[in-house]
Amino acid sequence: MNTVIETQNLVKHYPTQPQDSPSAINVIDMSVEAGQLYGLIGPDGAGKTTLLRILATVMEPTSGSARLAGFDTVKQAEDVRSRLGYMPQAFSLYPDLSVMENLRFFADINNVPRAKQKPRIDELLEFARLTDFTTRRSENLSGGMRKKLALACALIHEPEILLLDEPTTGVDPVSRRELWQLLAKVIQQGVTVLVSTPYMDEAERCKTVSIIYQGRLLTTGAPAELERQMPFHIIEVKAQPRRILRAVADGTKGVIGWRAVGDRLRLLAENPGEVMPRIEKALNKDGATISILREARMLMEDVFIHLVEKQEPRT
């Protein structure tokens, strides 16, 4: 496979940071293969935006290097930009321009020949389902429509690589689904997509994910592979009263830990076959009513929480 995004020993330390504080980006080695949907997941402040800004040539690293499509992001920034579409997290379009005017503006600054602009813009309007809104100013678009317009503008020059910084943050569930449908089409066209997201269900859609925390990559792999590597299984329990359920979860041998998700608990256990009978017996003994007691599928959220909690200092 052809590597189109690569970083080596990448470090970013802001001048305003105390010398003893963690770097925004701390020795990141990463590679993304051509045509891949690659997810970068982590909490706010983990370093996702800083990493994407370096890759997009918006800022330079303190040390180390990054290459996109074989070009160095510092020494060959113009070559990188011509092959790159970048959609920052903050709304980056011109609010006083219409949908059509924004598309034409981004076509011009990305050197799309005038003869190719109309068919490309028409194609993207249909792609983003914005054909009926060409005269509407972007400040008057809904959140989801703004995101789709920003995506269309990032794709105007037919880039090989697309960097998306939390593209679905702040939009409704329907718009999130529509954006991911659009991204699926982009991947089918052979574009390499690196997307950052705080949403674990979106990470499940990616071929490869990296978990980033405090500027460091904790792990990288296919979601299913990372889920299989966890040293525990998941037991899902719903029972009333909740206080009894929590007490049983705390006191049952073989339960490594647990977390509440909605109206149920997800328990971590090395051997569910041994733990579930203990849970059932203890709940029945204490007079609880069991609605659900079953082994559940491991999720990326379980992987993420487990790896991040391992980094936290024990109190």
C-alpha contacts under 8 A as a table, 3 or more apart, distances in Angstrom:
res1	aa1	res2	aa2	distance
1	M	33	E	6.25
1	M	34	A	6.98
2	N	33	E	5.56
2	N	34	A	5.54
3	T	6	E	6.92
3	T	31	S	6.40
3	T	32	V	5.66
3	T	33	E	4.33
3	T	34	A	5.88
3	T	69	A	7.67
4	V	31	S	7.53
4	V	32	V	6.01
4	V	33	E	5.71
4	V	34	A	5.60
4	V	67	R	7.58
4	V	68	L	5.39
4	V	69	A	4.56
4	V	70	G	6.61
4	V	161	I	7.99
4	V	192	T	7.88
5	I	30	M	7.68
5	I	31	S	5.48
5	I	32	V	4.98
5	I	33	E	7.04
5	I	66	A	7.49
5	I	67	R	5.82
5	I	68	L	4.63
5	I	69	A	6.49
5	I	70	G	7.87
6	E	29	D	7.38
6	E	30	M	5.55
6	E	31	S	4.38
6	E	32	V	6.50
6	E	66	A	5.66
6	E	67	R	5.24
6	E	68	L	6.58
7	T	10	L	6.12
7	T	28	I	6.66
7	T	29	D	5.07
7	T	30	M	5.18
7	T	31	S	6.57
7	T	64	G	7.59
7	T	65	S	5.69
7	T	66	A	4.24
7	T	67	R	6.37
8	Q	27	V	7.50
8	Q	28	I	6.43
8	Q	29	D	4.73
8	Q	30	M	7.05
8	Q	64	G	5.68
8	Q	65	S	5.39
8	Q	66	A	6.44
9	N	26	N	7.88
9	N	27	V	4.37
9	N	28	I	5.33
9	N	29	D	5.68
9	N	63	S	7.31
9	N	64	G	4.68
9	N	65	S	6.79
10	L	25	I	6.89
10	L	26	N	6.63
10	L	27	V	4.75
10	L	28	I	4.86
10	L	29	D	6.70
10	L	61	P	6.73
10	L	62	T	7.76
10	L	63	S	5.93
10	L	64	G	4.24
10	L	65	S	5.74
10	L	66	A	7.19
11	V	23	S	7.08
11	V	24	A	7.61
11	V	25	I	4.92
11	V	26	N	4.83
11	V	27	V	5.12
11	V	28	I	6.86
11	V	61	P	5.90
11	V	62	T	5.51
11	V	63	S	5.18
11	V	64	G	6.09
12	K	23	S	6.03
12	K	24	A	5.58
12	K	25	I	4.79
12	K	26	N	6.73
12	K	50	T	7.89
12	K	60	E	8.00
12	K	61	P	4.98
12	K	62	T	4.68
12	K	63	S	6.84
13	H	17	Q	7.01
13	H	23	S	4.82
13	H	24	A	5.71
13	H	25	I	6.93
13	H	61	P	7.92
13	H	62	T	6.08
14	Y	17	Q	5.44
14	Y	23	S	7.53
14	Y	24	A	7.27
15	P	18	P	7.97
17	Q	21	S	6.55
17	Q	23	S	7.97
18	P	21	S	5.36
22	P	26	N	7.54
22	P	214	Q	6.99
22	P	215	G	7.47
23	S	26	N	5.41
23	S	214	Q	7.73
23	S	215	G	6.34
24	A	46	A	7.49
24	A	47	G	5.50
24	A	50	T	7.00
24	A	214	Q	6.92
24	A	215	G	5.06
25	I	28	I	6.87
25	I	47	G	5.89
25	I	50	T	7.16
25	I	51	L	6.89
25	I	214	Q	7.61
25	I	215	G	4.13
25	I	216	R	6.49
26	N	215	G	5.06
26	N	216	R	5.38
27	V	64	G	7.73
27	V	216	R	6.93
28	I	215	G	7.94
28	I	216	R	6.34
28	I	217	L	6.50
32	V	36	Q	6.99
32	V	38	Y	6.94
33	E	36	Q	5.74
33	E	192	T	7.53
34	A	190	G	7.75
34	A	191	V	7.50
34	A	192	T	5.47
35	G	187	I	6.41
35	G	190	G	4.94
35	G	191	V	5.28
35	G	192	T	4.26
35	G	193	V	7.29
36	Q	187	I	7.23
36	Q	191	V	7.64
36	Q	192	T	5.09
36	Q	193	V	6.23
36	Q	194	L	7.99
36	Q	207	K	6.68
36	Q	208	T	7.82
37	L	187	I	6.98
37	L	192	T	6.30
37	L	193	V	4.91
37	L	194	L	6.12
37	L	195	V	7.58
37	L	206	C	5.27
37	L	207	K	5.63
37	L	208	T	6.90
38	Y	193	V	6.16
38	Y	194	L	4.82
38	Y	195	V	6.30
38	Y	206	C	5.56
38	Y	207	K	6.08
38	Y	208	T	5.00
38	Y	209	V	5.64
38	Y	210	S	7.96
39	G	194	L	5.96
39	G	195	V	5.07
39	G	196	S	5.74
39	G	197	T	7.18
39	G	203	A	5.90
39	G	206	C	5.71
39	G	207	K	7.83
39	G	208	T	6.24
39	G	209	V	4.43
39	G	210	S	6.30
40	L	48	K	6.92
40	L	194	L	7.26
40	L	195	V	6.04
40	L	196	S	4.46
40	L	197	T	6.38
40	L	203	A	7.89
40	L	209	V	5.76
40	L	210	S	5.07
40	L	211	I	6.12
40	L	212	I	6.92
41	I	48	K	7.56
41	I	196	S	5.71
41	I	197	T	5.21
41	I	198	P	5.63
41	I	199	Y	7.54
41	I	200	M	7.55
41	I	203	A	7.00
41	I	209	V	7.12
41	I	210	S	6.27
41	I	211	I	5.00
41	I	212	I	6.10
42	G	46	A	5.84
42	G	48	K	7.15
42	G	196	S	7.99
42	G	197	T	7.03
42	G	198	P	5.61
42	G	211	I	5.78
42	G	212	I	5.11
42	G	213	Y	5.97
43	P	46	A	5.59
43	P	198	P	5.84
43	P	213	Y	7.14
44	D	47	G	7.86
44	D	198	P	7.61
45	G	48	K	7.50
45	G	214	Q	7.07
46	A	212	I	6.03
46	A	213	Y	4.64
46	A	214	Q	4.61
46	A	215	G	5.47
46	A	216	R	7.95
47	G	50	T	5.25
47	G	51	L	6.13
47	G	212	I	7.07
47	G	213	Y	7.16
47	G	214	Q	6.53
47	G	215	G	4.90
47	G	216	R	7.96
48	K	51	L	5.30
48	K	52	L	6.32
48	K	165	D	7.69
48	K	196	S	6.42
48	K	212	I	7.21
48	K	215	G	7.93
49	T	52	L	5.14
49	T	53	R	6.07
49	T	89	Q	7.97
49	T	165	D	6.47
49	T	196	S	7.91
50	T	53	R	5.14
50	T	54	I	6.31
51	L	54	I	5.24
51	L	55	L	6.34
52	L	55	L	5.00
52	L	56	A	6.01
52	L	163	L	6.90
52	L	165	D	7.10
53	R	56	A	4.95
53	R	57	T	6.21
53	R	58	V	5.07
53	R	59	M	5.85
54	I	57	T	5.13
54	I	58	V	5.88
54	I	59	M	4.99
54	I	60	E	5.66
54	I	61	P	6.38
54	I	66	A	7.77
54	I	73	T	7.41
55	L	58	V	7.63
55	L	66	A	6.56
55	L	67	R	7.60
55	L	68	L	7.38
55	L	73	T	6.45
56	A	59	M	7.76
56	A	73	T	7.45
56	A	80	V	7.78
56	A	81	R	7.18
56	A	84	L	7.44
56	A	86	Y	6.59
56	A	163	L	7.47
57	T	60	E	6.70
57	T	73	T	5.51
57	T	74	V	6.78
57	T	77	A	6.07
57	T	80	V	7.72
57	T	81	R	7.49
60	E	73	T	7.86
60	E	74	V	6.47
61	P	64	G	6.83
61	P	65	S	7.31
65	S	72	D	7.20
65	S	73	T	7.63
66	A	72	D	5.92
66	A	73	T	5.79
67	R	70	G	5.55
67	R	71	F	5.03
67	R	72	D	4.44
67	R	73	T	5.67
68	L	71	F	5.27
68	L	72	D	6.66
68	L	73	T	6.92
68	L	80	V	6.14
69	A	80	V	7.14
69	A	83	R	7.59
71	F	75	K	7.95
71	F	76	Q	5.75
71	F	77	A	7.58
71	F	79	D	6.63
71	F	80	V	6.03
72	D	75	K	5.43
72	D	76	Q	5.12
72	D	77	A	6.72
72	D	80	V	7.43
73	T	76	Q	5.71
73	T	77	A	4.83
73	T	80	V	6.35
74	V	77	A	5.38
76	Q	79	D	5.49
76	Q	80	V	6.49
77	A	80	V	5.06
77	A	81	R	6.20
78	E	81	R	5.10
78	E	82	S	6.32
79	D	82	S	5.45
79	D	83	R	6.84
80	V	83	R	5.47
80	V	84	L	6.15
81	R	84	L	4.96
81	R	85	G	7.51
82	S	110	N	7.14
82	S	159	P	7.23
83	R	158	E	7.93
83	R	159	P	4.78
83	R	160	E	5.40
83	R	161	I	6.40
84	L	159	P	5.03
84	L	160	E	6.21
84	L	161	I	4.96
84	L	162	L	5.89
84	L	163	L	7.55
85	G	154	A	4.62
85	G	155	L	5.94
85	G	157	H	7.98
85	G	159	P	5.63
85	G	160	E	7.86
85	G	161	I	6.15
85	G	162	L	4.62
85	G	163	L	6.18
86	Y	154	A	5.70
86	Y	162	L	5.88
86	Y	163	L	4.80
86	Y	164	L	6.12
87	M	92	S	7.74
87	M	150	A	6.57
87	M	151	L	6.56
87	M	154	A	6.16
87	M	162	L	7.86
87	M	163	L	6.19
87	M	164	L	4.88
87	M	165	D	6.22
87	M	167	P	7.41
88	P	91	F	7.22
88	P	92	S	6.86
88	P	164	L	6.32
88	P	165	D	5.12
88	P	166	E	7.80
88	P	167	P	7.78
89	Q	164	L	7.55
89	Q	165	D	4.88
89	Q	166	E	5.67
89	Q	167	P	6.32
89	Q	169	T	7.92
91	F	146	R	7.74
91	F	147	K	7.93
91	F	150	A	7.79
92	S	150	A	7.30
93	L	102	N	6.86
93	L	138	S	7.38
93	L	150	A	6.74
94	Y	97	L	5.52
94	Y	102	N	6.69
94	Y	138	S	6.94
94	Y	139	E	7.89
95	P	98	S	7.68
95	P	137	R	6.35
95	P	138	S	4.92
95	P	139	E	4.41
95	P	140	N	7.93
96	D	137	R	5.84
96	D	138	S	6.73
96	D	139	E	6.62
97	L	100	M	7.93
97	L	101	E	5.57
97	L	102	N	5.92
97	L	137	R	5.28
97	L	138	S	6.25
98	S	101	E	5.01
98	S	102	N	6.09
98	S	134	T	6.47
98	S	135	T	5.22
98	S	136	R	5.04
98	S	137	R	3.82
98	S	138	S	5.52
99	V	102	N	5.33
99	V	103	L	6.39
99	V	133	F	6.80
99	V	134	T	4.84
99	V	135	T	6.10
99	V	136	R	6.01
99	V	137	R	6.12
99	V	138	S	5.88
99	V	149	L	7.11
100	M	103	L	5.17
100	M	104	R	6.20
100	M	134	T	4.95
100	M	135	T	6.48
101	E	104	R	5.09
101	E	105	F	6.00
102	N	105	F	5.06
102	N	106	F	6.21
102	N	153	C	7.40
103	L	106	F	5.29
103	L	107	A	6.07
103	L	121	I	6.75
103	L	152	A	7.56
103	L	153	C	5.65
103	L	156	I	7.32
104	R	107	A	4.96
104	R	108	D	6.19
104	R	117	Q	7.40
104	R	121	I	7.70
105	F	108	D	5.17
105	F	109	I	6.35
106	F	109	I	5.19
106	F	110	N	6.00
106	F	153	C	6.02
106	F	154	A	7.95
106	F	156	I	7.02
107	A	110	N	5.24
107	A	111	N	6.23
107	A	112	V	5.17
107	A	117	Q	6.72
107	A	153	C	7.65
107	A	156	I	5.89
107	A	157	H	6.60
108	D	111	N	5.11
108	D	112	V	5.91
108	D	113	P	7.80
109	I	112	V	7.79
110	N	156	I	7.86
110	N	157	H	6.22
111	N	157	H	7.62
112	V	116	K	6.68
112	V	117	Q	6.30
112	V	156	I	7.80
112	V	157	H	5.97
113	P	116	K	5.39
113	P	117	Q	6.32
114	R	117	Q	5.11
114	R	118	K	7.56
115	A	118	K	7.01
116	K	119	P	5.92
116	K	120	R	6.16
117	Q	120	R	5.18
117	Q	121	I	5.88
118	K	121	I	5.15
118	K	122	D	6.00
119	P	122	D	5.10
119	P	123	E	6.06
120	R	123	E	5.05
120	R	124	L	6.24
120	R	156	I	6.93
121	I	124	L	5.09
121	I	125	L	6.03
121	I	156	I	7.18
122	D	125	L	5.15
122	D	126	E	6.33
122	D	131	T	7.73
123	E	126	E	5.36
123	E	127	F	6.04
124	L	127	F	4.68
124	L	128	A	5.92
124	L	152	A	5.82
124	L	156	I	7.51
125	L	128	A	5.28
125	L	129	R	5.79
125	L	130	L	4.90
125	L	131	T	4.99
125	L	152	A	7.54
126	E	129	R	4.87
126	E	130	L	6.27
126	E	131	T	5.72
127	F	130	L	7.84
127	F	182	L	7.46
128	A	148	K	5.75
128	A	149	L	6.99
128	A	152	A	6.70
128	A	182	L	7.27
129	R	132	D	7.77
130	L	133	F	5.29
130	L	134	T	6.70
130	L	145	M	7.74
130	L	149	L	7.70
131	T	134	T	6.03
133	F	136	R	5.40
136	R	140	N	6.75
136	R	141	L	7.26
137	R	140	N	5.51
137	R	141	L	7.01
138	S	141	L	5.25
138	S	146	R	6.62
141	L	144	G	7.97
141	L	145	M	5.77
141	L	146	R	5.82
142	S	145	M	5.18
142	S	146	R	6.15
143	G	146	R	5.18
143	G	147	K	6.40
143	G	170	G	7.25
143	G	171	V	5.68
144	G	147	K	5.18
144	G	148	K	6.37
144	G	171	V	5.54
144	G	172	D	7.15
144	G	175	S	5.07
144	G	176	R	7.52
145	M	148	K	5.02
145	M	149	L	6.13
145	M	175	S	7.90
146	R	149	L	5.07
146	R	150	A	6.09
147	K	150	A	5.03
147	K	151	L	6.17
147	K	167	P	6.81
147	K	168	T	7.55
147	K	179	L	7.89
148	K	151	L	5.02
148	K	152	A	6.18
148	K	179	L	6.80
149	L	152	A	4.98
149	L	153	C	6.17
150	A	153	C	5.08
150	A	154	A	6.21
151	L	154	A	5.06
151	L	155	L	6.30
152	A	155	L	5.10
152	A	156	I	6.11
153	C	156	I	5.13
154	A	157	H	7.56
154	A	162	L	7.63
155	L	158	E	5.29
155	L	159	P	6.19
155	L	162	L	7.85
156	I	159	P	7.83
159	P	162	L	6.83
159	P	191	V	7.22
160	E	190	G	7.69
160	E	191	V	5.15
160	E	192	T	6.32
161	I	191	V	5.66
161	I	192	T	4.75
161	I	193	V	5.93
161	I	194	L	7.84
162	L	191	V	6.96
162	L	192	T	6.13
162	L	193	V	4.75
162	L	194	L	6.27
163	L	193	V	6.04
163	L	194	L	5.01
163	L	195	V	5.96
164	L	167	P	5.85
164	L	193	V	7.56
164	L	194	L	6.30
164	L	195	V	4.65
164	L	196	S	6.34
165	D	195	V	5.98
165	D	196	S	5.07
165	D	197	T	7.12
166	E	169	T	5.61
166	E	195	V	6.79
166	E	196	S	5.07
166	E	197	T	4.71
166	E	198	P	7.24
167	P	195	V	7.72
167	P	196	S	7.79
167	P	197	T	7.56
168	T	171	V	5.80
168	T	175	S	7.77
168	T	176	R	5.50
168	T	179	L	7.33
168	T	197	T	7.88
169	T	197	T	7.92
171	V	175	S	6.11
171	V	176	R	6.40
172	D	175	S	5.38
172	D	176	R	6.25
173	P	176	R	4.96
173	P	177	R	6.29
174	V	177	R	5.21
174	V	178	E	6.31
175	S	178	E	4.98
175	S	179	L	6.10
176	R	179	L	5.22
176	R	180	W	6.36
177	R	180	W	5.22
177	R	181	Q	6.26
178	E	181	Q	5.00
178	E	182	L	6.32
179	L	182	L	5.06
179	L	183	L	6.25
180	W	183	L	4.88
180	W	184	A	6.18
181	Q	184	A	5.14
181	Q	185	K	6.64
182	L	185	K	5.21
182	L	186	V	6.42
183	L	186	V	4.89
183	L	187	I	6.25
184	A	187	I	5.18
184	A	188	Q	6.32
185	K	188	Q	5.01
185	K	189	Q	6.46
186	V	189	Q	5.18
186	V	190	G	6.93
186	V	191	V	5.99
187	I	190	G	5.26
187	I	191	V	5.25
187	I	192	T	6.68
187	I	193	V	7.14
188	Q	191	V	7.44
197	T	200	M	7.68
197	T	202	E	7.19
197	T	203	A	7.33
199	Y	202	E	5.50
199	Y	203	A	6.70
200	M	203	A	4.95
200	M	204	E	6.65
200	M	300	M	5.77
200	M	301	E	5.43
201	D	204	E	5.30
201	D	205	R	7.26
201	D	300	M	7.32
201	D	301	E	7.81
202	E	205	R	5.39
202	E	206	C	7.28
203	A	206	C	5.47
203	A	209	V	6.71
203	A	223	P	7.40
203	A	300	M	7.14
204	E	223	P	5.94
204	E	300	M	6.69
206	C	209	V	6.44
206	C	222	A	7.63
206	C	223	P	7.46
207	K	222	A	5.66
207	K	223	P	7.26
208	T	220	T	7.05
208	T	221	G	5.21
208	T	222	A	4.41
208	T	223	P	6.59
209	V	220	T	5.61
209	V	221	G	5.63
209	V	222	A	6.13
209	V	223	P	6.60
210	S	217	L	6.45
210	S	218	L	7.33
210	S	219	T	5.72
210	S	220	T	4.30
210	S	221	G	6.74
211	I	217	L	5.68
211	I	218	L	5.54
211	I	219	T	5.66
211	I	220	T	6.62
211	I	304	F	7.13
212	I	215	G	6.30
212	I	216	R	5.42
212	I	217	L	4.42
212	I	218	L	5.88
212	I	219	T	7.82
213	Y	216	R	5.39
213	Y	217	L	6.47
213	Y	218	L	6.85
213	Y	308	V	7.13
217	L	220	T	7.50
218	L	307	L	7.26
220	T	226	L	7.79
221	G	225	E	6.36
221	G	226	L	6.09
222	A	225	E	5.14
222	A	226	L	6.26
223	P	226	L	5.21
223	P	227	E	6.18
223	P	300	M	6.62
224	A	227	E	5.10
224	A	228	R	6.25
225	E	228	R	5.17
225	E	229	Q	6.41
226	L	229	Q	5.16
226	L	230	M	6.90
226	L	300	M	7.90
226	L	303	V	7.12
227	E	230	M	5.71
227	E	298	M	6.00
227	E	299	L	6.66
227	E	300	M	6.61
227	E	303	V	6.24
230	M	233	H	7.65
230	M	303	V	6.91
231	P	270	E	6.77
232	F	268	L	5.91
232	F	269	A	5.24
232	F	270	E	4.46
232	F	271	N	7.56
233	H	268	L	5.76
233	H	269	A	5.29
233	H	270	E	5.83
233	H	271	N	7.14
233	H	272	P	6.75
233	H	295	E	7.60
233	H	296	A	7.91
233	H	298	M	7.01
234	I	266	R	6.26
234	I	267	L	5.58
234	I	268	L	5.07
234	I	269	A	6.33
234	I	272	P	7.58
234	I	295	E	5.80
234	I	296	A	5.38
234	I	297	R	6.69
234	I	298	M	6.22
235	I	266	R	5.66
235	I	267	L	4.95
235	I	268	L	6.52
235	I	269	A	7.16
235	I	272	P	6.76
235	I	276	M	7.61
235	I	293	L	7.12
235	I	294	R	5.66
235	I	295	E	4.34
235	I	296	A	5.54
236	E	264	R	6.92
236	E	265	L	5.82
236	E	266	R	4.72
236	E	267	L	6.29
236	E	292	I	6.96
236	E	293	L	5.77
236	E	294	R	5.45
236	E	295	E	5.99
236	E	296	A	5.86
237	V	264	R	5.58
237	V	265	L	5.29
237	V	266	R	6.56
237	V	267	L	7.65
237	V	290	I	7.75
237	V	291	S	7.61
237	V	292	I	5.12
237	V	293	L	4.60
237	V	294	R	6.76
238	K	245	L	7.84
238	K	263	D	6.70
238	K	264	R	4.49
238	K	265	L	6.47
238	K	290	I	6.14
238	K	291	S	5.37
238	K	292	I	4.81
238	K	293	L	6.67
239	A	242	R	6.39
239	A	245	L	6.16
239	A	264	R	7.38
239	A	288	A	6.35
239	A	289	T	5.34
239	A	290	I	4.31
239	A	291	S	5.52
239	A	292	I	6.92
240	Q	243	R	7.81
240	Q	244	I	7.24
240	Q	245	L	6.87
240	Q	288	A	5.41
240	Q	289	T	5.22
240	Q	290	I	6.72
241	P	244	I	5.61
241	P	245	L	6.63
241	P	288	A	6.06
241	P	289	T	7.37
242	R	245	L	4.96
242	R	246	R	6.17
243	R	246	R	5.22
243	R	247	A	6.19
244	I	247	A	5.03
244	I	248	V	6.10
244	I	283	L	7.30
244	I	286	D	7.22
244	I	288	A	6.82
245	L	248	V	5.16
245	L	249	A	6.14
245	L	283	L	6.91
245	L	288	A	7.50
246	R	249	A	5.04
246	R	250	D	6.19
247	A	250	D	5.13
247	A	251	G	6.19
248	V	251	G	5.08
248	V	252	T	5.82
248	V	279	I	6.85
248	V	282	A	6.56
248	V	283	L	6.81
249	A	252	T	5.65
249	A	255	V	6.86
249	A	257	G	7.93
249	A	258	W	7.17
249	A	267	L	7.39
249	A	279	I	7.45
250	D	255	V	7.56
250	D	257	G	7.72
252	T	255	V	5.97
252	T	275	V	7.62
252	T	278	R	6.90
252	T	279	I	6.71
253	K	275	V	7.20
253	K	278	R	7.90
254	G	269	A	5.84
254	G	270	E	6.80
254	G	271	N	7.20
254	G	274	E	7.84
254	G	275	V	5.95
255	V	258	W	7.58
255	V	267	L	6.51
255	V	268	L	5.74
255	V	269	A	4.85
255	V	270	E	7.64
255	V	275	V	7.08
256	I	267	L	7.48
256	I	268	L	5.26
256	I	269	A	5.55
256	I	270	E	7.59
257	G	267	L	5.95
257	G	268	L	5.21
257	G	269	A	7.55
258	W	265	L	6.55
258	W	266	R	5.48
258	W	267	L	4.27
258	W	268	L	5.81
259	R	265	L	5.66
259	R	266	R	5.49
259	R	267	L	6.75
260	A	263	D	7.26
260	A	264	R	5.90
260	A	265	L	4.45
260	A	266	R	6.30
261	V	264	R	5.58
261	V	265	L	5.84
261	V	266	R	6.91
262	G	265	L	7.89
269	A	272	P	5.82
269	A	275	V	7.07
271	N	274	E	5.65
271	N	275	V	6.33
272	P	275	V	4.92
272	P	276	M	5.70
272	P	295	E	6.91
273	G	276	M	5.96
273	G	277	P	7.31
274	E	277	P	6.18
274	E	278	R	6.95
275	V	278	R	5.19
275	V	279	I	6.20
276	M	279	I	5.03
276	M	280	E	6.13
276	M	293	L	7.29
276	M	294	R	7.58
277	P	280	E	5.06
277	P	281	K	6.03
278	R	281	K	5.15
278	R	282	A	6.08
279	I	282	A	5.25
279	I	283	L	6.10
280	E	283	L	5.27
280	E	284	N	6.12
280	E	290	I	7.88
280	E	293	L	7.74
281	K	284	N	5.27
281	K	285	K	6.07
282	A	285	K	5.07
282	A	286	D	6.27
283	L	286	D	5.22
283	L	287	G	6.27
283	L	288	A	5.16
283	L	289	T	7.47
283	L	290	I	7.48
284	N	287	G	5.09
284	N	288	A	5.65
284	N	289	T	7.26
285	K	288	A	7.67
290	I	293	L	7.11
298	M	302	D	6.52
298	M	303	V	7.86
299	L	302	D	5.28
299	L	303	V	6.69
300	M	303	V	4.96
300	M	304	F	6.02
301	E	304	F	5.03
301	E	305	I	6.07
302	D	305	I	5.36
302	D	306	H	6.09
303	V	306	H	5.27
303	V	307	L	6.20
304	F	307	L	5.35
304	F	308	V	6.08
305	I	308	V	5.22
305	I	309	E	5.93
306	H	309	E	5.33
306	H	310	K	6.38
307	L	310	K	5.24
307	L	311	Q	6.86
308	V	311	Q	5.28
308	V	312	E	6.80
309	E	312	E	5.21
310	K	313	P	7.91
